[in-house]
Amino acid sequence: MCEFCTKHGEGKKWYENIANYTEEVFHQVNSEKHLKAYLDNFYHSLTVDVQRAYTWKKRLPRIYHLFVYPLVTKHLKKTHFGQIVPIEDIENILNNFTSIVRLPCICRKVTTGENKRYCFGIGMDLTPIFKDIPDISDFDRLSIQEAKDYIRHLDVEGQTHSVWTFNTPFIAALCNCDRDCMAYRFQLKMEIGKVIWKGEYVASIDPLQCNGCKECLKRCYFGAITYDRRNVKCSVKLTNCYGCGICRPVCKNNAISLLDRNSIPQVAHDW
């Protein structure tokens, strides 16, 4: 299990510990005033602060990698980070709630200018705060079944699922991301800090079932799937896999499954 499971999981995956979604934990690590200020500044942070960090990274790449990158990552682990979670675990999480709040995605507003509702407020009811934040005040409520149906649709569409903290270990958001997500760009394109942690799983492709169509390779955002021209088969590069599972819906032969990361020594400690 990852370090967050060890610290905050109480013997299970940390995002399955429902205490981490509660008002009690929120008030241990955060406050309404602080969260409102953080969310109010979120768009500015994504458009200005991230670009500033990227500029410095390009100017002084070695110094940034050695000194700044670890500091940024350490800060994010304490304040706001996400972990990839496959659809099955997402649905298990949602079973503990009675409703979910669907929010406009600030990331997509920054990267595409579009109003995509790919973000969700889960657990503690934070709508008294959301309604005062212009970027997300236009939210709506879904029943748990409606939320499951919508997230299943996003899974097929190719959106990776992740849970997010607002001062760890308090979890308040469920996001559905692709290459337009600022977190993806921040970590994998700009390489200015680690904000997304790999999931508790890795994908596996059964060579007997794979017909080499390469649809899974096209779907993967993390460069984790390779194609062998000689054998006409796809396979998973375990060290690149985030365990999101969104490669599975495009496989017509059901050749792809998820395995427990901890059961595979090669990547058991690779987060």
TORPA-647489 format. One record per residue (C-alpha): chain; x, z, y. Coordinates in Angstrom, 2 decimals, always signed. Each point is the difference from the previous one (the first is absolute). Layout:
BEGIN
<pt 'A',<X,Z,Y>>,
...
***
This chain:
BEGIN
<pt 'A',<+0.00,+0.00,+0.00>>,
<pt 'A',<+1.06,-0.54,+3.59>>,
<pt 'A',<+1.27,+2.81,+2.23>>,
<pt 'A',<-3.43,+0.34,+1.63>>,
<pt 'A',<-1.62,+0.64,-3.38>>,
<pt 'A',<+2.58,+2.71,-0.67>>,
<pt 'A',<-0.59,+1.68,+3.37>>,
<pt 'A',<-3.71,-0.58,+0.53>>,
<pt 'A',<-1.54,-1.11,-3.29>>,
<pt 'A',<-0.63,+3.30,-1.78>>,
<pt 'A',<+0.91,-1.57,-3.32>>,
<pt 'A',<-1.52,-3.44,+0.58>>,
<pt 'A',<+0.41,-2.96,+2.30>>,
<pt 'A',<+0.06,+1.38,+3.54>>,
<pt 'A',<-2.70,-2.40,+1.19>>,
<pt 'A',<-2.30,+1.26,-2.78>>,
<pt 'A',<+0.30,+3.57,+1.31>>,
<pt 'A',<-3.20,+0.10,+2.03>>,
<pt 'A',<+1.24,+2.97,+2.00>>,
<pt 'A',<+2.22,-2.47,+1.87>>,
<pt 'A',<-3.11,-1.62,+1.53>>,
<pt 'A',<-1.59,+3.21,+1.26>>,
<pt 'A',<-0.47,+1.62,+3.37>>,
<pt 'A',<+2.00,+3.00,-1.19>>,
<pt 'A',<+3.14,-2.07,-0.61>>,
<pt 'A',<-0.57,-1.98,+3.19>>,
<pt 'A',<+0.12,+3.17,+2.11>>,
<pt 'A',<+3.13,+1.16,-1.80>>,
<pt 'A',<+1.97,-3.05,+1.13>>,
<pt 'A',<-1.90,-1.62,+2.87>>,
<pt 'A',<-2.63,+0.51,+2.72>>,
<pt 'A',<-2.84,-2.00,+1.54>>,
<pt 'A',<+1.87,-0.25,+3.29>>,
<pt 'A',<+3.22,-1.23,-1.59>>,
<pt 'A',<-1.75,-2.52,-2.27>>,
<pt 'A',<-2.04,-1.41,+2.87>>,
<pt 'A',<+3.14,-0.48,+2.07>>,
<pt 'A',<+1.76,-1.64,-2.96>>,
<pt 'A',<-2.83,-2.45,-0.68>>,
<pt 'A',<-0.45,-0.75,+3.69>>,
<pt 'A',<+3.65,-1.07,+0.15>>,
<pt 'A',<+0.01,-1.87,-3.32>>,
<pt 'A',<-0.46,-3.52,+1.38>>,
<pt 'A',<+2.73,+0.56,+2.59>>,
<pt 'A',<+2.31,+1.35,-2.69>>,
<pt 'A',<-0.50,-3.06,-2.20>>,
<pt 'A',<+0.47,-2.49,+2.82>>,
<pt 'A',<+2.70,+1.67,+2.09>>,
<pt 'A',<+1.87,+2.69,-1.97>>,
<pt 'A',<+0.33,-2.06,-3.17>>,
<pt 'A',<+1.29,-3.02,+1.90>>,
<pt 'A',<+2.48,+2.19,+1.86>>,
<pt 'A',<+1.35,+1.39,-3.27>>,
<pt 'A',<+0.28,-3.51,-1.45>>,
<pt 'A',<+1.95,-1.16,+3.04>>,
<pt 'A',<+2.51,+2.81,-0.44>>,
<pt 'A',<+0.23,-0.70,-3.72>>,
<pt 'A',<+0.95,-3.63,+0.70>>,
<pt 'A',<+2.53,+1.00,+2.67>>,
<pt 'A',<+1.70,+2.73,-2.03>>,
<pt 'A',<-0.94,-0.65,-3.65>>,
<pt 'A',<+2.69,+2.11,-1.64>>,
<pt 'A',<-0.54,+3.05,+2.21>>,
<pt 'A',<-3.75,-0.35,-0.35>>,
<pt 'A',<+0.18,-0.19,-3.80>>,
<pt 'A',<+2.37,+2.94,-0.32>>,
<pt 'A',<-1.49,+2.39,+2.53>>,
<pt 'A',<-3.33,-1.08,+1.48>>,
<pt 'A',<-1.78,-1.30,-3.12>>,
<pt 'A',<+0.34,+3.34,-1.87>>,
<pt 'A',<-1.20,+1.93,+3.06>>,
<pt 'A',<-3.02,-2.26,+0.47>>,
<pt 'A',<-0.88,+0.32,-3.70>>,
<pt 'A',<+0.37,+3.78,+0.07>>,
<pt 'A',<-2.29,+0.22,+3.03>>,
<pt 'A',<-2.65,-2.23,-1.59>>,
<pt 'A',<-0.01,+2.03,-3.22>>,
<pt 'A',<-1.05,+3.01,+2.06>>,
<pt 'A',<-2.46,-1.73,+2.32>>,
<pt 'A',<-1.53,-3.28,-1.19>>,
<pt 'A',<+0.83,-1.90,-3.16>>,
<pt 'A',<-1.86,-1.81,-2.77>>,
<pt 'A',<+0.25,-0.31,-3.75>>,
<pt 'A',<-1.24,-2.96,-2.03>>,
<pt 'A',<-2.93,+0.91,-2.26>>,
<pt 'A',<-1.69,-2.40,-2.47>>,
<pt 'A',<-3.73,-0.62,+0.08>>,
<pt 'A',<-0.75,+2.28,-2.98>>,
<pt 'A',<+1.53,+3.03,+1.69>>,
<pt 'A',<-1.68,-0.91,+3.30>>,
<pt 'A',<-3.40,+0.08,-1.70>>,
<pt 'A',<+0.81,+3.37,-1.59>>,
<pt 'A',<+0.88,+1.37,+3.44>>,
<pt 'A',<-3.23,-1.30,+1.53>>,
<pt 'A',<-2.07,+1.71,-2.70>>,
<pt 'A',<+0.80,+3.30,+1.72>>,
<pt 'A',<-1.71,-0.95,+3.28>>,
<pt 'A',<-3.56,-0.73,+1.09>>,
<pt 'A',<+0.72,-2.68,+2.59>>,
<pt 'A',<+2.84,-1.92,+1.57>>,
<pt 'A',<+0.64,-1.27,+3.53>>,
<pt 'A',<+1.05,-3.65,+0.37>>,
<pt 'A',<+2.25,-0.61,+3.00>>,
<pt 'A',<+1.38,-2.99,+1.90>>,
<pt 'A',<+3.60,-0.62,-1.07>>,
<pt 'A',<+2.39,+0.54,+2.90>>,
<pt 'A',<+2.80,-1.72,-1.93>>,
<pt 'A',<-1.97,-3.26,-0.23>>,
<pt 'A',<-0.91,+0.30,+3.68>>,
<pt 'A',<+3.72,+0.09,+0.78>>,
<pt 'A',<+1.15,-2.74,-2.39>>,
<pt 'A',<-2.92,-2.45,-0.01>>,
<pt 'A',<-2.29,+1.07,+2.85>>,
<pt 'A',<-2.87,+0.13,-2.48>>,
<pt 'A',<-2.51,+2.81,-0.53>>,
<pt 'A',<+0.41,+0.65,-3.72>>,
<pt 'A',<-1.66,+3.05,-1.54>>,
<pt 'A',<+2.61,+0.70,-2.65>>,
<pt 'A',<+0.60,+3.69,+0.80>>,
<pt 'A',<-2.02,+3.02,-1.10>>,
<pt 'A',<-0.22,+3.62,+1.04>>,
<pt 'A',<-0.31,+2.17,-3.10>>,
<pt 'A',<-0.40,+3.70,-0.73>>,
<pt 'A',<-0.44,+2.21,+3.06>>,
<pt 'A',<-2.49,-1.38,+2.52>>,
<pt 'A',<+2.11,-1.08,+2.97>>,
<pt 'A',<-2.68,-2.10,+1.71>>,
<pt 'A',<-0.19,+2.41,+2.99>>,
<pt 'A',<+3.59,-1.12,+0.68>>,
<pt 'A',<-0.45,-3.66,-0.99>>,
<pt 'A',<-2.87,-0.49,+2.46>>,
<pt 'A',<+2.31,+0.79,+2.91>>,
<pt 'A',<+2.70,-2.49,-1.00>>,
<pt 'A',<-0.85,-3.47,+1.39>>,
<pt 'A',<+1.89,-1.88,-2.73>>,
<pt 'A',<-2.01,+1.56,-2.83>>,
<pt 'A',<-3.16,+1.33,+1.63>>,
<pt 'A',<-2.05,-2.88,-1.42>>,
<pt 'A',<-0.06,+1.47,-3.53>>,
<pt 'A',<-2.77,+0.00,-2.57>>,
<pt 'A',<-0.88,+2.16,-2.99>>,
<pt 'A',<-0.21,-1.17,-3.60>>,
<pt 'A',<-1.29,+1.69,-3.10>>,
<pt 'A',<+2.61,+0.53,-2.68>>,
<pt 'A',<-1.44,-2.82,-2.08>>,
<pt 'A',<+0.03,-2.33,+3.00>>,
<pt 'A',<+3.61,+0.97,+0.66>>,
<pt 'A',<+0.97,-0.63,-3.62>>,
<pt 'A',<-1.66,-3.41,+0.02>>,
<pt 'A',<+1.71,-0.97,+3.24>>,
<pt 'A',<+3.44,+1.20,-1.13>>,
<pt 'A',<-0.44,-1.86,-3.31>>,
<pt 'A',<-0.63,-3.12,+2.09>>,
<pt 'A',<+3.18,+0.68,+1.98>>,
<pt 'A',<+1.91,+0.50,-3.26>>,
<pt 'A',<-1.02,-3.47,-1.17>>,
<pt 'A',<+0.79,-1.35,+3.46>>,
<pt 'A',<+3.54,+1.33,-0.35>>,
<pt 'A',<+0.12,+3.17,+2.09>>,
<pt 'A',<+2.28,+2.79,-1.23>>,
<pt 'A',<-1.53,+3.48,+0.18>>,
<pt 'A',<+1.74,+3.06,+1.38>>,
<pt 'A',<-0.73,+3.53,+1.19>>,
<pt 'A',<+1.47,+1.28,+3.29>>,
<pt 'A',<+0.90,+3.40,+1.41>>,
<pt 'A',<-0.49,+1.34,+3.50>>,
<pt 'A',<+2.60,+2.74,-0.27>>,
<pt 'A',<+0.86,+0.40,-3.66>>,
<pt 'A',<-1.65,+0.95,-2.33>>,
<pt 'A',<-3.31,-0.57,+1.80>>,
<pt 'A',<-1.48,-3.35,-1.10>>,
<pt 'A',<-2.62,-1.60,+2.23>>,
<pt 'A',<+0.25,-3.77,-0.43>>,
<pt 'A',<-0.32,-2.62,-2.67>>,
<pt 'A',<+1.43,-3.36,+1.03>>,
<pt 'A',<-0.12,-3.47,-1.53>>,
<pt 'A',<+3.02,-2.03,+0.96>>,
<pt 'A',<+1.58,-3.44,-0.26>>,
<pt 'A',<+2.90,-1.66,+1.78>>,
<pt 'A',<-1.84,+0.34,+3.32>>,
<pt 'A',<+0.15,+3.79,-0.25>>,
<pt 'A',<+2.43,+1.60,+2.44>>,
<pt 'A',<+1.17,+2.43,-2.68>>,
<pt 'A',<+1.02,-2.93,-2.21>>,
<pt 'A',<+1.82,-1.69,+2.88>>,
<pt 'A',<+1.58,+3.27,+1.14>>,
<pt 'A',<+1.50,+0.71,-3.42>>,
<pt 'A',<+0.52,-3.33,-1.75>>,
<pt 'A',<+0.46,-2.52,+2.81>>,
<pt 'A',<+1.50,+1.97,+2.86>>,
<pt 'A',<+1.66,+2.62,-2.26>>,
<pt 'A',<-0.06,+2.68,+2.66>>,
<pt 'A',<-1.24,+2.90,-2.12>>,
<pt 'A',<-1.72,+0.97,-3.22>>,
<pt 'A',<-3.70,+0.56,+0.58>>,
<pt 'A',<-1.53,-1.22,-3.30>>,
<pt 'A',<+0.95,+1.71,-3.26>>,
<pt 'A',<-0.31,-1.73,-3.33>>,
<pt 'A',<-2.91,+0.92,-2.24>>,
<pt 'A',<-0.02,+2.09,-3.15>>,
<pt 'A',<-0.08,-3.18,-2.10>>,
<pt 'A',<+1.79,-3.28,-0.66>>,
<pt 'A',<-1.49,-3.26,-1.21>>,
<pt 'A',<+0.74,-1.48,-3.41>>,
<pt 'A',<-0.70,-3.57,-1.17>>,
<pt 'A',<-0.67,-0.62,-3.67>>,
<pt 'A',<+1.98,-3.16,-0.87>>,
<pt 'A',<-2.38,-0.80,-2.86>>,
<pt 'A',<-2.92,-0.14,+2.43>>,
<pt 'A',<+1.78,-1.63,+2.97>>,
<pt 'A',<-0.44,-3.77,+0.32>>,
<pt 'A',<+2.40,-0.37,+2.92>>,
<pt 'A',<-2.57,-1.00,+2.61>>,
<pt 'A',<+1.96,+1.93,+2.69>>,
<pt 'A',<-3.12,+1.22,+1.78>>,
<pt 'A',<+1.31,+3.58,-0.21>>,
<pt 'A',<+3.31,-1.11,+1.52>>,
<pt 'A',<-1.87,-1.49,+2.97>>,
<pt 'A',<-2.01,+3.19,+0.44>>,
<pt 'A',<+2.87,+2.52,-0.05>>,
<pt 'A',<+1.09,+1.16,+3.48>>,
<pt 'A',<+3.08,+1.85,-1.21>>,
<pt 'A',<+1.98,-2.67,-1.85>>,
<pt 'A',<-0.53,+1.82,-3.27>>,
<pt 'A',<-1.05,-2.94,-2.18>>,
<pt 'A',<+2.33,-2.70,-1.25>>,
<pt 'A',<-0.57,-3.20,-1.95>>,
<pt 'A',<+2.06,-1.24,-2.95>>,
<pt 'A',<-0.16,-3.80,-0.08>>,
<pt 'A',<+1.47,-0.19,-3.48>>,
<pt 'A',<-2.56,+2.29,-1.61>>,
<pt 'A',<-2.78,-0.85,+2.47>>,
<pt 'A',<-0.74,+3.70,+0.48>>,
<pt 'A',<-0.19,+2.48,+2.85>>,
<pt 'A',<+1.57,+3.44,-0.12>>,
<pt 'A',<+0.28,+3.05,+2.24>>,
<pt 'A',<+3.15,+1.09,+1.79>>,
<pt 'A',<-0.65,+3.72,-0.33>>,
<pt 'A',<+2.22,+1.13,+2.87>>,
<pt 'A',<-2.05,-2.08,+2.44>>,
<pt 'A',<-3.45,+0.96,-1.31>>,
<pt 'A',<-2.16,+2.30,+2.15>>,
<pt 'A',<-2.64,+0.44,-2.70>>,
<pt 'A',<-2.88,-1.20,+2.16>>,
<pt 'A',<-1.60,-2.00,-2.80>>,
<pt 'A',<-1.40,-2.79,+2.17>>,
<pt 'A',<+1.73,-2.55,-2.21>>,
<pt 'A',<-2.51,+0.79,-2.75>>,
<pt 'A',<-3.17,-1.61,+1.43>>,
<pt 'A',<+1.62,-3.45,+0.20>>,
<pt 'A',<+1.15,+0.05,-3.64>>,
<pt 'A',<-2.59,-1.91,-2.03>>,
<pt 'A',<+1.51,+1.16,-3.30>>,
<pt 'A',<+0.02,+3.74,+0.78>>,
<pt 'A',<+3.72,+0.02,-0.67>>,
<pt 'A',<+0.86,+2.60,+2.64>>,
<pt 'A',<-0.33,+3.76,-0.31>>,
<pt 'A',<+1.31,+3.05,+1.85>>,
<pt 'A',<+2.38,+2.45,-1.63>>,
<pt 'A',<+0.87,+3.55,+1.05>>,
<pt 'A',<+3.16,-0.26,+2.11>>,
<pt 'A',<+1.25,+3.29,-1.41>>,
<pt 'A',<+0.00,-1.42,-3.53>>,
<pt 'A',<+2.59,-2.64,+0.92>>,
<pt 'A',<+3.49,+1.52,+0.57>>,
<pt 'A',<+1.18,-2.99,+2.03>>,
<pt 'A',<-2.48,+0.69,+2.80>>,
<pt 'A',<-1.19,+3.56,-0.68>>,
<pt 'A',<+1.68,+1.25,+3.16>>,
<pt 'A',<-0.30,-3.16,+2.08>>,
<pt 'A',<-2.53,+0.55,+2.77>>,
***
